[in-house]
């Protein structure tokens, strides 16, 4: 498995952790790690600007959903 594939897999894992977060600390931690992986992918591998921006947007959407779910007590 290449470094790019490992980083993408780690990013997907953090998105999953964000989607299943039960508290704000877990959600923030997953968001931070996902953004770190995106930064590493941006610096070291050739991904298009659109792909990088989509990844950042995905993190933001999943964080918003997690926060909303937690505020509603779900």
N, C-alpha and C positions, 0 to 999 in steps of 0.2 A: 504494500500500500504506500503510495507516495505521500509526501508531506501535505500536499494540497488536499488529497482525499482525507487524510487524518484530521486536518483542520475543518473541512466541511462536515465530517462526521461529528466532531466535537461541537461545532456550531449547532447542528441539528439536535444534539443531545440537550444543549442549553435551551433551545426553543421548546423542547418537550418539557424540560424542568420548569420553564416559565409558564407553560400552559397548564401544568399540574400543581403550581405553587399553592400552598395552603396559607402562607403568611407573607407579609410585605418584605421581610428580610430575605426569604428564599427567592422571591420574585426579583428583588434588586440584585441579588448575587448572580442569578442566572442571566439577567440583563447585562450586567457588567462583563461577565465572562464571554457572552455572545459577542458583545462589541469588541472585546479584545481579539477574539478569533477573526472577526471581520477585518480588524486593523491589520492583523498578520497576513491575512489573505490579500488584502489591498497592497501591502508593501512587497510581499515576496512572490506573488503569483500574478499571472496575467488574467485578470477578470475584467470584464467590461465595467465601465462606470455605471451603467444601468443595473448590472448584477449587484454591484456593491450597494447602490442606493436602494434597490429592492430588499436586500438583506437588512439594512438599517431600518427600513420601513416595516419590515416583518417583525423585527424586535419591538419596535414602538407599538405596533398593533397588538401583539401578544401581551405586552406589559399593560396596555390600556385595558384589554379584556380581563387580565388577571386582577387588576386593581378594582375594576367594576364588579367582578364576581365576588371578591373579598368584601367589598363595601355592602353588597346585597346579602352577604352571609351565606353564599352558596358554597 
